[in-house]
Amino acid sequence: MRFNTIKERRLDKMNGKLMGRWLIGCIVFAIILMSSSAYAQKLVTFRPDTESDVFMGFKWDEDMATMNNPFYSVIETYTTEHQNRSTNKDEPKTIPGLTAANIKSILEKNWGLVFSGPQKGKLLLHDSGEAVDSDTGIHLMCDIYETSPQKVQWVNFIVDASYVMGLIEIDRITKLAERYFSSCVTISYDGANPTKAKQWVAKNVWKAVKPGEFSIQIGKAEINLFGTEYMRTLQITPIGGVTPLY
């Protein structure tokens, strides 16, 4: 009986120690958890008054906050770099110095094109113009793709003779295309050279009626000619720019 009593006392003592250690562990865990929560909340909400730079009696020191708070520095750096990457990635290339107003003024004055004004597409604004040549019945068109009227991403100038297919000689279509495109390449952008561009059009417009493309870089833009006998296109894009599907 005495042996059982001693054994029971020892068991009680051991259980007491284990219980004490368990309670201490719980308390330490709770303290760590509360400290972490408070720190996280402080990281998110600790911002000084914009005028006084004082928060709860403490003066805000941006340098000290960044130095003593590594998480603050990481978050700030990540946010800045992420925003920069997003901006650079999403910003499309445009033709430097070219505006929709410049394109439209030339074509409205010289060819009588009537423009729709910027219309919202899936990716860009689309401003289209069209006129019909009174001598041939050929449609003259212009499609301006822009992020804004001051930022033109690319522009297509089109001679569409499909309406008079079989009714007019190919040479007449080509001559009209040369006159129209020669006027189109007088648009103003950084590094533009209208004389050089018109000479290039005159040399290549007769060739651009078969599969393939003729290209030249003049200033800050690339000029491309392509098409068929009844559908001719002159396209102007920024150098290295990509024309996404509209």
C-alpha positions as CSV (number, residue, x, y, z in Angstrom):
1,M,0.0,0.0,0.0
2,R,2.8,2.4,0.9
3,F,4.6,1.4,-2.4
4,N,1.5,2.3,-4.4
5,T,1.2,5.7,-2.7
6,I,4.8,6.6,-3.5
7,K,4.3,5.5,-7.1
8,E,1.2,7.6,-7.4
9,R,2.9,10.6,-6.0
10,R,5.7,10.3,-8.5
11,L,3.2,9.9,-11.4
12,D,1.3,13.0,-10.2
13,K,4.6,15.0,-10.0
14,M,5.5,13.9,-13.5
15,N,2.1,14.8,-14.8
16,G,2.3,18.2,-13.1
17,K,5.6,18.9,-14.8
18,L,4.3,17.9,-18.2
19,M,1.2,20.0,-17.7
20,G,3.4,23.0,-16.7
21,R,5.5,22.6,-19.7
22,W,2.4,22.3,-21.9
23,L,1.0,25.5,-20.4
24,I,4.3,27.4,-20.9
25,G,4.4,26.2,-24.5
26,C,0.8,27.5,-25.1
27,I,1.6,30.8,-23.6
28,V,4.8,31.3,-25.7
29,F,2.9,30.3,-28.8
30,A,0.2,32.7,-28.0
31,I,2.7,35.5,-27.5
32,I,4.4,34.8,-30.8
33,L,1.1,34.6,-32.6
34,M,-0.1,37.9,-31.2
35,S,3.3,39.6,-31.9
36,S,3.2,38.4,-35.5
37,S,-0.4,39.6,-36.0
38,A,0.4,42.9,-34.5
39,Y,3.5,43.3,-36.7
40,A,1.6,42.3,-39.8
41,Q,-1.2,44.8,-39.0
42,K,1.4,47.5,-38.3
43,L,3.1,46.7,-41.7
44,V,-0.2,47.3,-43.5
45,T,-1.8,50.1,-41.4
46,F,1.1,52.1,-40.0
47,R,1.0,55.2,-42.1
48,P,1.5,58.8,-40.7
49,D,-0.8,61.7,-41.1
50,T,0.0,63.3,-44.5
51,E,0.5,66.7,-43.1
52,S,2.2,66.1,-39.7
53,D,4.1,62.8,-40.5
54,V,3.1,61.7,-37.0
55,F,1.3,58.5,-36.1
56,M,0.2,57.6,-32.5
57,G,2.8,60.0,-31.1
58,F,5.7,58.7,-33.2
59,K,7.4,60.6,-36.0
60,W,7.5,58.6,-39.3
61,D,11.0,58.1,-40.7
62,E,10.8,56.5,-44.1
63,D,14.5,55.6,-44.2
64,M,14.4,54.1,-40.7
65,A,11.2,52.2,-41.5
66,T,12.7,50.7,-44.6
67,M,16.0,49.9,-42.8
68,N,14.4,48.2,-39.8
69,N,11.6,46.5,-41.7
70,P,12.9,44.1,-44.3
71,F,9.4,43.1,-45.3
72,Y,8.5,46.7,-46.0
73,S,11.5,47.0,-48.4
74,V,10.7,43.7,-50.2
75,I,7.1,44.7,-50.7
76,E,8.0,48.2,-51.8
77,T,10.6,46.9,-54.3
78,Y,8.3,44.2,-55.7
79,T,5.4,46.6,-56.2
80,T,7.6,49.1,-58.0
81,E,9.3,46.6,-60.3
82,H,6.0,44.8,-61.0
83,Q,4.3,48.1,-62.0
84,N,7.3,49.0,-64.2
85,R,7.2,45.6,-65.9
86,S,3.4,45.9,-66.5
87,T,3.7,49.4,-67.9
88,N,6.5,48.5,-70.3
89,K,4.9,45.3,-71.4
90,D,1.4,46.8,-72.0
91,E,2.6,49.9,-73.7
92,P,2.4,49.4,-77.5
93,K,4.9,50.9,-79.9
94,T,3.6,53.9,-81.9
95,I,5.0,55.9,-84.8
96,P,6.9,58.7,-83.2
97,G,5.5,62.2,-84.1
98,L,2.6,60.9,-86.2
99,T,-1.0,62.0,-85.3
100,A,-4.3,61.0,-86.7
101,A,-5.1,64.6,-87.5
102,N,-2.1,64.9,-89.8
103,I,-3.1,61.8,-91.8
104,K,-6.8,62.8,-92.1
105,S,-6.1,66.4,-93.1
106,I,-4.0,65.2,-96.1
107,L,-6.5,62.6,-97.3
108,E,-9.6,64.8,-96.7
109,K,-8.1,67.7,-98.6
110,N,-6.5,65.8,-101.5
111,W,-8.8,62.8,-102.0
112,G,-12.1,63.6,-100.2
113,L,-12.0,60.8,-97.7
114,V,-14.7,60.9,-95.0
115,F,-13.6,59.5,-91.6
116,S,-15.7,57.8,-89.0
117,G,-13.8,59.2,-86.0
118,P,-12.1,56.9,-83.5
119,Q,-14.2,53.8,-82.8
120,K,-13.4,51.4,-79.9
121,G,-12.1,48.0,-81.0
122,K,-11.0,44.9,-79.1
123,L,-7.5,46.2,-78.7
124,L,-7.2,49.7,-80.1
125,L,-9.2,52.7,-81.4
126,H,-10.0,52.4,-85.1
127,D,-10.6,55.5,-87.3
128,S,-11.6,54.6,-90.9
129,G,-12.0,56.8,-93.9
130,E,-13.2,56.1,-97.4
131,A,-13.9,57.8,-100.8
132,V,-14.7,56.6,-104.3
133,D,-12.6,57.8,-107.2
134,S,-15.1,59.4,-109.6
135,D,-13.1,58.5,-112.7
136,T,-12.7,54.7,-112.0
137,G,-15.2,53.7,-109.3
138,I,-12.2,52.4,-107.2
139,H,-12.6,52.7,-103.5
140,L,-9.8,54.5,-101.6
141,M,-9.6,53.7,-97.9
142,C,-7.5,54.5,-94.8
143,D,-7.6,52.6,-91.5
144,I,-5.8,54.3,-88.6
145,Y,-5.2,52.1,-85.5
146,E,-4.3,54.1,-82.4
147,T,-4.1,54.2,-78.7
148,S,-5.2,57.8,-78.9
149,P,-5.4,60.4,-81.8
150,Q,-1.9,61.5,-80.8
151,K,-0.4,58.0,-80.7
152,V,-0.8,56.1,-83.9
153,Q,0.3,52.5,-83.8
154,W,-0.1,51.8,-87.5
155,V,-2.0,52.8,-90.5
156,N,-3.2,51.0,-93.7
157,F,-3.9,52.9,-97.0
158,I,-5.9,50.7,-99.3
159,V,-6.9,50.8,-103.0
160,D,-9.8,48.5,-103.5
161,A,-10.7,47.8,-107.1
162,S,-12.8,44.7,-106.4
163,Y,-15.9,46.7,-107.2
164,V,-14.8,47.2,-110.8
165,M,-13.1,43.8,-111.3
166,G,-13.0,43.0,-115.0
167,L,-14.3,46.4,-115.9
168,I,-11.0,48.3,-115.8
169,E,-7.5,47.7,-116.9
170,I,-4.9,46.7,-114.3
171,D,-2.6,49.6,-115.5
172,R,-5.3,52.1,-114.5
173,I,-5.6,50.6,-111.1
174,T,-1.8,50.7,-110.6
175,K,-1.5,54.3,-111.8
176,L,-4.2,55.4,-109.3
177,A,-2.5,53.4,-106.5
178,E,0.8,55.2,-107.3
179,R,-0.9,58.6,-107.1
180,Y,-2.8,57.7,-103.9
181,F,0.1,56.1,-102.1
182,S,2.5,58.9,-103.1
183,S,0.1,61.3,-101.4
184,C,-0.2,59.0,-98.3
185,V,3.6,58.9,-97.7
186,T,3.8,62.7,-97.3
187,I,2.4,62.3,-93.7
188,S,4.6,63.9,-91.0
189,Y,6.4,61.8,-88.4
190,D,9.9,61.8,-86.9
191,G,12.5,61.4,-89.6
192,A,10.0,61.4,-92.5
193,N,11.4,62.0,-96.0
194,P,8.4,62.4,-98.4
195,T,10.6,62.7,-101.5
196,K,12.4,59.5,-100.8
197,A,9.2,57.7,-99.9
198,K,7.4,58.8,-103.1
199,Q,10.3,57.6,-105.2
200,W,10.2,54.2,-103.4
201,V,6.4,54.0,-104.0
202,A,6.8,54.8,-107.7
203,K,9.5,52.1,-108.1
204,N,7.7,49.3,-106.2
205,V,3.9,49.8,-106.6
206,W,4.0,48.0,-110.0
207,K,5.6,45.0,-108.3
208,A,3.4,44.6,-105.3
209,V,0.6,42.7,-107.0
210,K,1.8,39.2,-106.2
211,P,2.4,37.3,-103.0
212,G,5.1,38.9,-101.0
213,E,5.9,42.3,-99.4
214,F,8.2,45.2,-100.3
215,S,9.5,47.2,-97.3
216,I,11.7,50.2,-96.5
217,Q,12.6,52.0,-93.3
218,I,12.5,55.8,-93.5
219,G,13.1,57.7,-90.3
220,K,11.2,56.2,-87.4
221,A,8.8,54.2,-89.5
222,E,8.7,51.2,-91.7
223,I,6.7,51.4,-95.0
224,N,5.3,48.2,-96.5
225,L,3.7,47.5,-99.9
226,F,1.7,44.3,-100.6
227,G,-1.5,43.1,-102.3
228,T,-3.0,41.8,-105.5
229,E,-4.0,43.3,-108.8
230,Y,-7.4,44.4,-107.4
231,M,-6.5,45.1,-103.8
232,R,-3.4,47.1,-103.0
233,T,-2.2,48.1,-99.5
234,L,0.5,50.5,-98.2
235,Q,1.1,50.0,-94.5
236,I,3.1,52.2,-92.2
237,T,4.2,50.9,-88.8
238,P,6.8,51.8,-86.1
239,I,10.2,50.1,-86.6
240,G,10.0,46.8,-84.8
241,G,6.3,47.2,-84.1
242,V,3.8,44.4,-84.4
243,T,0.4,44.8,-85.8
244,P,-1.9,42.8,-83.6
245,L,-5.2,41.3,-84.8
246,Y,-7.8,44.0,-84.5
